[in-house]
């Protein structure tokens, strides 16, 4: 496709310019013909009082070679001229940050649609409304959304805001990383006080004043504030930093931090602080984790989902002084900081971009992928993301995988939670690792699923009711693993069902807030260590012939702490010489009870630790299995 990306880029500074530039590179690498159309003069100083361009040092992202700068905020004629030049594009992506630029975008849209062709206009919206809104902003955004064909945002909260302002077709895709600073710098062994860092422009919504006020009560910490100090928020930070109680522990490093200084600055500190009052999203969590720093964040926007509380950082409620003080006191203990650092998983820097580009391509192709489209709310409900039709989703996913996109470029998005199911809602007898012996046990799961509000399902194609109940048993145990071991109350994992998106597991995962996708795990385009959860469950589970291959694929693709849950038929031989896969199992399909221990040992050698206890959870049950009888084992492993 011929794609024009319209937005800020180098020499403009900041995350939006970096993201726009990275997007142009990524789209071109996918095979599209991309032009980056940017500004020579962007915002009036009253809207952006800081320096707009990079003052010195290397750009955050390598400049895109096919870049032009014809647009000027102060020259409306440039809006029309530029729009006419975009008439031959297939897709025009308008990068939106502030409502003040909407008049320019509206003029550009009208001019771009003035030719014989009609390009698809996609609004890529970083903030539906500013953090510090002005009168008239909502009216401008309504006009903007009324003029575009589709809207892409980075969180469910922003999707709701866009829908409320009349956006026609909203897609949610997680903001992919565009991290300045390159590789981490060497980190010297640190002693003494724990050193905290606050990085970026100081504005009221970022809550630096709250951090400084709380820091008065925690003497064993230091804080560096590195970034431009804007307006009243900056003056307040200067005032607090000069307080005698803080003066010897707070260092101000005012001004823009060039990309080539970021790694060294992060290496000088122990943890990053993001105590925002409000937020949509931030790259700083990924940036900190990439450089080995745990993060103290408030539970606003996407921050709470990016930080695993107590694992790789701490999450506190916004504007809660007591909680913030308590978290700072925890970080004052260097042992706590080291434990959180050990819990950091290196962020996946390529997979999110593949999924993001897939989302844009899907929008441009006019397809609807399940769980990314925002439909009109039902009467009495607020505007919330809802899943689309599963049949259309399956068709779109198949088309993406079969076309120019690799299977790894399936869209990851936030789905509406139809059923409020948490880890504590499941009884103890629903275990990640277990064995199914009787139809009655499967029926118990069916009854439980209905009581939990999970949607019941029509018969599986080509299967009997027994298979459907067994599929429900397999699915609920796998969901228990995701909720109890991986995510808790969050819905942050990328969940892959190797059997497709119409399985019992996939349908129930959608109902509780996930957006499961189907990938071919043998596809070499999927990055190693890029997936969170992989399932392969009855009636499409593993067999004796392929279980080792399935485990090896999962071990390669899962990130540390990721889960694989699979089912495996078990047959107890009628005699000492009866081979695996005997009566009722089909030759080569089943394993014997004794073989399960060997499977677990081979998985352990691959770096997969069993979630559960083979001797406690499975062996006693299989001991009661009659010779010649069949069972179904569910095995869940965690990537070490």
C-alpha positions in Angstrom: 0.0 0.0 0.0 1.0 3.6 -0.5 0.9 5.1 3.0 1.4 8.7 4.1 2.2 9.2 7.8 1.5 12.8 8.8 3.0 13.9 12.1 6.0 15.3 14.0 9.4 13.8 13.5 13.0 14.8 14.0 14.2 17.5 14.7 11.0 17.7 16.9 11.7 16.0 20.2 9.7 13.8 22.5 7.9 10.5 22.4 5.3 11.3 19.8 8.0 12.3 17.3 10.0 9.2 18.0 6.9 7.0 17.6 5.9 8.6 14.3 9.4 8.1 13.0 9.6 4.5 14.2 6.2 3.8 12.6 7.3 4.9 9.2 10.4 2.6 9.4 8.2 -0.3 10.6 5.6 0.1 7.8 8.3 0.3 5.2 10.0 -2.8 6.5 6.7 -4.6 6.1 6.8 -3.8 2.4 4.7 -0.7 2.1 5.6 2.5 0.1 5.7 5.1 2.9 6.1 8.8 2.9 6.6 10.7 6.2 5.0 14.2 5.9 5.9 16.4 8.8 6.0 20.0 10.1 8.5 22.8 9.9 6.5 24.8 12.5 4.2 22.8 14.8 2.7 24.3 18.0 2.4 27.9 19.1 4.5 28.6 22.1 1.5 29.3 24.3 0.5 25.6 23.9 4.0 24.2 24.1 6.2 26.5 26.2 9.3 24.3 26.2 11.8 23.7 23.4 10.2 22.0 20.5 13.2 20.7 18.7 16.1 18.5 19.9 18.7 21.0 21.2 21.7 18.8 20.8 22.8 15.2 20.6 21.5 12.3 18.5 17.8 11.9 17.6 15.7 9.5 19.6 15.1 7.4 16.5 17.1 7.3 13.3 15.4 9.8 10.8 13.3 8.3 8.1 14.8 8.9 4.7 11.6 9.7 2.8 10.6 12.7 5.0 9.3 16.1 3.9 8.4 19.1 6.1 5.8 21.1 4.2 3.4 21.8 7.0 3.3 24.9 9.2 0.7 25.6 11.9 0.8 29.3 11.0 0.4 28.8 7.2 -3.1 27.4 6.3 -2.2 27.4 2.7 0.4 24.7 3.5 -2.4 22.5 4.8 -4.3 22.5 1.5 -1.2 22.1 -0.7 0.0 19.1 1.4 -3.5 17.5 1.3 -3.6 17.7 -2.5 -0.3 15.9 -2.7 -1.8 13.1 -0.7 -4.6 12.3 -3.1 -2.8 9.4 -4.6 -2.1 7.7 -1.3 -4.1 4.6 -0.3 -4.0 5.4 3.4 -3.3 8.6 5.2 -2.4 8.3 8.9 -2.9 11.5 10.9 -0.9 11.5 14.1 -3.0 13.5 16.7 -1.8 15.0 19.9 -3.4 18.4 20.6 -6.9 19.7 19.5 -5.2 22.9 18.3 -4.0 21.1 15.2 -7.4 19.8 14.3 -8.2 22.7 11.9 -5.0 21.8 9.9 -6.0 18.2 9.8 -9.5 19.0 8.6 -8.2 21.1 5.8 -5.7 18.4 4.8 -8.5 15.7 4.8 -10.8 17.8 2.5 -7.9 18.4 0.1 -6.8 14.8 0.1 -10.3 13.6 -0.8 -10.6 16.1 -3.6 -9.2 13.8 -6.3 -10.7 10.8 -8.1 -9.3 8.4 -5.5 -10.4 8.5 -1.9 -7.7 7.5 0.6 -8.6 5.9 3.8 -8.0 8.4 6.6 -6.9 6.9 9.9 -6.5 9.1 13.0 -3.7 7.8 15.2 -4.6 9.4 18.5 -2.1 9.6 21.4 -4.5 11.6 23.6 -8.2 12.0 22.8 -8.2 15.1 25.1 -5.2 16.8 26.6 -4.2 16.1 30.1 -4.9 19.8 30.8 -7.9 20.5 28.5 -9.0 23.9 27.3 -12.5 25.2 26.4 -13.5 24.1 22.9 -11.3 20.9 22.8 -14.3 18.5 22.8 -16.0 20.4 20.0 -12.8 20.2 17.9 -12.4 16.5 18.5 -16.0 15.8 17.5 -15.4 17.5 14.2 -12.1 15.6 13.7 -13.6 12.2 14.5 -16.5 13.0 12.2 -14.1 13.5 9.3 -12.0 10.4 9.5 -12.7 6.8 8.5 -11.2 5.1 11.6 -9.4 5.8 14.9 -6.5 4.0 16.5 -5.9 4.5 20.2 -3.7 2.8 22.8 -6.0 2.0 25.7 -9.5 1.0 26.4 -10.0 4.2 28.4 -9.0 6.3 25.4 -11.3 4.2 23.2 -14.3 5.0 25.5 -13.4 8.7 25.3 -13.2 8.6 21.5 -16.5 6.8 21.2 -18.2 9.3 23.5 -17.0 12.1 21.1 -18.5 10.4 18.0 -15.5 8.4 16.7 -16.9 6.0 14.0 -14.7 3.0 14.2 -12.2 2.6 17.1 -9.4 0.1 17.3 -7.3 -0.4 20.4 -3.6 -1.5 20.0 -1.0 -1.4 22.7 1.6 1.3 22.2 4.8 -0.4 20.9 8.2 0.5 22.2 10.3 3.3 20.8 13.0 3.6 23.4 15.7 6.2 23.2 19.2 5.5 24.5 20.1 2.2 22.9 21.5 -0.6 25.0 21.8 -0.4 28.8 25.0 1.1 30.1 27.2 -0.7 32.6 25.8 -0.5 36.0 28.3 0.0 38.9 27.6 -1.8 42.1 25.7 0.7 44.2 25.7 1.2 48.0 24.3 3.9 50.3 20.9 5.5 49.7 18.6 4.2 47.0 18.5 6.6 44.1 15.2 7.3 42.4 14.8 9.0 39.0 11.9 11.0 37.6 12.4 11.4 33.8 10.6 13.7 31.4 8.8 17.0 31.2 7.5 18.1 34.5 3.7 18.8 34.3 1.0 18.8 36.9 -0.6 15.5 35.8 2.7 13.7 36.3 2.5 14.2 40.1 6.2 15.1 40.9 5.0 17.5 43.6 3.3 14.6 45.3 6.5 12.5 45.2 8.5 15.3 46.7 5.9 15.9 49.5 5.9 12.2 50.3 9.7 12.1 50.2 9.9 14.3 53.2 8.8 11.3 55.3 11.3 8.9 53.8 14.8 10.1 54.6 16.8 7.2 53.1 16.1 8.0 49.5 17.5 10.4 46.9 15.6 11.7 43.8 16.8 13.2 40.5 14.3 15.1 38.5 15.6 15.1 34.9 13.5 17.0 32.4 12.1 20.4 31.4 10.3 22.2 34.3 7.2 23.7 32.8 5.1 26.5 34.2 3.5 26.4 37.6 4.2 22.7 37.9 7.9 23.3 37.4 7.9 26.2 39.8 6.3 24.0 42.4 8.9 21.3 42.0 11.7 23.9 42.4 10.1 25.3 45.5 9.7 21.8 47.1 13.3 20.8 46.1 14.7 23.8 47.9 13.0 22.8 51.2 15.8 22.2 53.8 14.4 18.7 54.5 14.9 17.7 50.8 17.7 20.0 49.6 20.5 17.5 50.1 18.5 14.6 48.6 16.9 16.1 45.6 18.8 17.0 42.4 17.2 19.0 39.6 18.6 18.4 36.1 16.4 20.8 34.1 16.2 20.6 30.4 15.7 18.0 27.7 17.7 14.8 28.1 19.3 13.9 24.8 18.9 10.3 23.6 22.7 9.6 23.9 22.6 10.5 27.6 19.6 8.4 28.6 21.4 5.1 29.2 24.1 6.6 31.4 21.5 8.5 33.4 19.4 5.3 34.0 22.5 3.4 35.1 23.2 6.0 37.8 19.8 5.2 39.5 18.1 2.3 41.2 14.4 2.8 40.3 12.1 5.0 38.2 9.1 6.9 39.7 5.9 7.5 37.7 3.4 8.8 40.3 1.0 10.3 37.7 -2.3 11.8 38.7 -3.7 10.7 35.3 -2.2 9.1 32.2 -3.1 7.3 29.0 0.2 5.4 28.6 3.9 5.9 28.9 7.0 4.4 27.3 8.9 5.0 30.5 8.0 1.6 32.1 9.4 -0.3 29.2 12.4 2.1 29.1 13.1 1.4 32.8 12.7 -2.3 32.5 14.9 -2.4 29.4 17.7 -0.8 31.5 17.0 -3.0 34.5 15.2 -0.5 36.8 12.1 -1.4 38.7 9.2 1.1 38.6 7.0 2.8 41.2 3.8 3.7 39.3 0.3 4.7 40.0 -2.6 2.6 38.7 -3.7 5.0 36.0 -3.9 4.5 32.2 -1.9 1.5 31.1 0.8 1.9 33.9 -0.9 -0.5 36.3 -0.9 -3.2 33.7 2.7 -2.6 32.6 4.1 -3.0 36.2 3.7 -6.3 38.0 3.1 -5.2 41.6 5.7 -6.7 43.9 7.5 -8.5 41.0 9.2 -5.9 38.9 7.9 -2.7 40.6 5.3 -1.3 42.9 1.8 0.0 42.0 -0.1 2.4 44.2 -3.4 4.3 43.8 -3.2 7.7 42.3 -3.2 10.7 44.7 -2.9 8.5 47.7 -0.2 10.0 50.0 -0.2 7.2 52.5 0.2 4.5 49.8 2.9 6.5 48.1 4.8 7.0 51.4 4.6 3.3 52.1 5.9 2.4 48.6 8.8 4.8 49.0 9.7 3.3 52.3 9.7 -0.2 50.7 12.1 1.2 48.0 14.4 2.6 50.7 15.4 -1.0 51.4 18.1 -1.9 48.9 17.2 -5.6 49.3 13.7 -4.8 48.1 15.0 -3.0 45.1 17.3 -5.8 44.2 14.5 -8.3 44.5 12.3 -6.2 42.2 15.2 -5.9 39.7 15.5 -9.7 39.7 11.9 -9.9 38.7 12.2 -7.8 35.6 11.6 -9.6 32.3 13.4 -8.0 29.4 10.7 -6.3 27.3 9.8 -7.6 23.9 10.9 -4.8 21.5 9.8 -6.4 18.2 6.6 -8.4 18.7 4.5 -5.4 19.8 5.5 -3.5 16.6 4.4 -6.5 14.5 1.0 -6.5 16.1 0.7 -2.7 15.9 1.5 -2.7 12.1 -1.0 -5.6 11.8 -3.7 -3.5 13.4 -3.1 -0.6 11.0 -3.1 -3.0 8.0 -6.3 -4.5 9.2 -8.0 -1.1 9.5 -6.7 -0.1 6.0 -8.1 -3.4 4.6 -11.5 -2.7 6.1 -11.5 -5.9 8.1 -12.7 -6.3 11.7 -10.5 -8.4 13.9 -12.2 -9.8 17.0 -11.9 -7.7 20.2 -10.4 -4.6 18.5 -13.5 -2.9 17.2 -15.6 -0.6 19.4 -19.3 -1.1 18.8 -22.2 1.0 20.0 -23.0 0.3 23.6 -26.1 -1.6 24.6 -28.9 0.5 26.1 -28.0 1.7 29.6 -24.3 0.8 29.1 -21.3 3.1 28.8 -19.1 3.1 25.8 -16.9 0.1 26.1 -14.8 -2.1 23.7 -16.7 -5.2 22.7 -15.8 -8.3 20.8 -16.9 -8.5 17.2 -18.3 -11.6 15.4 -16.1 -14.6 16.0 -16.6 -15.9 12.4 -15.4 -12.6 11.0 -12.6 -12.5 13.4 -11.5 -16.0 12.3 -11.7 -15.0 8.6 -9.7 -11.8 9.3 -7.0 -13.6 11.3 -6.7 -16.3 8.6 -6.4 -13.6 5.9 -3.7 -11.8 7.9 -1.7 -15.0 8.5 -2.1 -16.2 4.9 -1.2 -12.8 3.3 1.8 -10.5 3.5 1.7 -10.6 7.3 3.3 -13.4 9.3 1.2 -15.3 11.8 2.9 -13.3 14.6 1.3 -10.1 13.3 -2.1 -10.9 14.8 -3.6 -8.0 16.5 -3.4 -7.8 20.3 -6.1 -5.6 21.8 -8.1 -5.1 24.9 -11.4 -6.9 25.1 -14.5 -6.1 27.0 -14.8 -8.2 30.1 -18.3 -9.8 30.0 -17.7 -11.9 33.1 -15.9 -10.5 36.2 -13.9 -13.6 37.0 -10.8 -13.4 39.3 -8.4 -16.0 40.7 -10.3 -16.2 44.0 -13.5 -17.1 42.3 -12.3 -20.5 41.3 -12.4 -23.4 43.8 -9.2 -25.2 44.8 -10.3 -28.3 42.9 -9.8 -26.5 39.6 -6.1 -26.9 39.2 -3.6 -26.0 36.4 -2.3 -29.6 36.4 -4.9 -32.3 36.8 -6.4 -35.5 35.3 -9.9 -36.2 34.1 -11.2 -39.7 34.8 -15.0 -39.6 34.5 -17.8 -37.8 32.7 -19.2 -36.7 36.0 -16.0 -34.7 36.8 -16.4 -32.9 33.5 -20.1 -32.2 34.2 -19.1 -30.7 37.5 -16.9 -28.2 35.6 -19.8 -27.4 33.3 -22.1 -26.6 36.2 -19.3 -24.5 37.8 -18.8 -22.5 34.6 -22.4 -21.7 34.4 -22.5 -20.5 38.0 -19.5 -18.3 37.3 -21.3 -16.6 34.4 -19.1 -18.0 31.6 -21.1 -18.3 28.4 -22.3 -21.8 27.5 -21.5 -23.0 24.1 -23.1 -24.8 21.2 -21.8 -28.3 20.4 -18.3 -28.3 19.0 -18.3 -29.0 15.3 -18.1 -32.7 14.6 -18.0 -33.6 18.4 -20.2 -35.3 20.9 -21.4 -33.8 24.2 -18.7 -35.7 26.0 -16.0 -33.9 24.0 -17.6 -30.6 24.8 -17.6 -31.3 28.5 -14.0 -32.5 28.4 -13.1 -29.3 26.4 -14.8 -27.2 29.2 -12.8 -29.1 31.8 -9.5 -28.5 29.9 -10.3 -24.8 29.3 -11.3 -23.9 32.9 -8.1 -25.4 34.3 -6.0 -23.5 31.8 -7.8 -20.3 32.7 -7.1 -21.0 36.3 -3.4 -21.1 35.5 -3.5 -17.8 33.7 -5.4 -16.0 36.5 -3.6 -17.5 39.5 -0.1 -17.9 38.2 0.3 -15.2 35.5 -2.0 -12.3 35.6 -4.1 -12.1 38.8 -6.7 -9.4 38.3 -5.0 -7.9 35.3 -5.6 -8.9 31.7 -2.2 -8.1 30.3 -1.0 -11.4 28.8 -0.9 -12.1 25.1 -2.8 -15.4 25.0 -2.3 -17.8 22.1 -4.6 -20.7 21.4 -2.9 -23.0 18.9 -6.3 -24.5 17.9 -7.9 -21.2 16.9 -10.2 -18.5 18.2 -13.5 -20.5 18.3 -12.5 -23.0 21.0 -14.0 -23.2 24.4 -10.9 -21.8 25.9 -10.7 -18.9 23.5 -14.4 -18.0 24.0 -14.1 -18.1 27.8 -10.9 -16.1 27.7 -12.6 -13.4 25.7 -15.5 -13.4 28.2 -13.2 -12.6 31.0 -11.3 -9.8 29.2 -8.5 -11.4 27.1 -8.2 -11.1 23.3 -6.8 -14.6 22.4 -5.2 -15.0 19.0 -4.4 -18.1 16.9 -0.8 -18.5 15.7 1.1 -21.3 14.0 3.8 -22.0 16.6 6.2 -23.4 14.1 6.3 -20.1 12.2 9.9 -18.9 12.3 8.7 -15.3 12.1 7.5 -15.4 15.7 10.2 -13.9 17.9 11.7 -16.2 20.6 10.6 -15.2 24.1 7.7 -13.0 22.8 4.6 -14.9 24.1 2.9 -14.9 27.5 0.5 -17.8 27.4 0.2 -20.7 24.9 -2.6 -23.4 25.1 -3.2 -26.6 23.2 -6.2 -28.2 24.6 -8.7 -31.0 24.0 -10.1 -31.8 21.5 -7.1 -30.4 19.7 -4.5 -31.3 22.3 -1.2 -33.1 22.1 -0.6 -36.7 21.5 2.3 -39.0 22.4 3.8 -38.3 19.0 3.9 -34.6 19.2 3.9 -33.5 22.8 7.7 -33.1 22.9 7.6 -30.9 19.8 4.8 -28.8 21.3 6.8 -28.3 24.5 9.9 -27.4 22.6 8.0 -24.8 20.6 6.6 -23.3 23.8 9.9 -23.2 25.5 11.3 -21.2 22.6 8.5 -18.8 22.2 7.5 -18.1 25.9 9.0 -15.2 27.8 10.3 -15.9 31.3 7.3 -16.6 33.5 5.1 -17.5 30.5 2.7 -20.4 30.7 2.0 -23.4 28.4 -1.1 -25.5 29.1 -1.8 -28.7 27.1 -3.8 -31.8 27.3 -2.6 -35.3 26.6 -4.6 -38.6 26.4 -3.6 -41.3 28.9 -4.2 -45.0 28.5 -3.5 -47.5 31.2 -2.3 -50.7 29.6 -4.3 -53.8 30.3 -1.2 -55.9 30.6 2.5 -55.4 31.2 3.3 -55.6 27.5 0.4 -53.4 26.2 1.8 -50.5 24.2 0.8 -46.8 24.7 -2.1 -45.8 22.5 -4.0 -49.0 23.0 -7.7 -49.5 23.5 -9.8 -46.3 23.1 -6.8 -44.1 22.4 -5.8 -44.7 18.9 -2.3 -45.9 18.0 0.4 -43.4 18.9 -2.1 -41.0 20.5 -1.9 -41.8 24.2 0.8 -42.1 26.8 0.8 -44.5 29.7 0.7 -43.2 33.3 4.4 -44.0 33.6 5.2 -42.0 30.5 3.9 -38.8 32.1 6.9 -38.6 34.4 9.2 -38.9 31.4 7.3 -36.1 29.7 7.7 -33.9 32.8 11.4 -34.7 32.9 11.9 -33.7 29.3 10.0 -30.5 29.8 12.1 -29.6 32.8 15.2 -30.1 30.7 13.7 -27.5 28.2 13.4 -25.0 31.0 9.7 -25.6 31.7 8.7 -26.1 35.3 5.5 -28.0 36.1 2.8 -25.9 37.8 1.7 -28.4 40.4 3.0 -31.7 41.7 2.9 -34.8 39.6 3.0 -37.1 42.6 0.3 -35.2 44.4 -2.0 -34.1 41.6 -2.0 -36.9 39.1 -0.2 -40.1 40.2 -2.8 -41.0 42.9 -5.7 -40.5 40.5 -4.1 -42.6 37.8 -3.4 -45.3 40.3 -7.2 -45.8 40.6 -7.6 -46.0 36.8 -8.7 -49.5 35.7 -6.3 -51.4 33.4 -7.4 -50.7 29.8 -9.2 -47.5 30.7 -8.5 -44.0 29.3 -8.1 -40.6 31.0 -7.2 -37.0 29.9 -4.2 -35.2 31.6 -3.9 -31.4 31.7 -0.3 -30.3 32.2 0.7 -26.7 32.8 4.3 -25.5 32.7 5.9 -22.2 33.5 9.0 -21.0 31.6 11.9 -20.5 33.9 
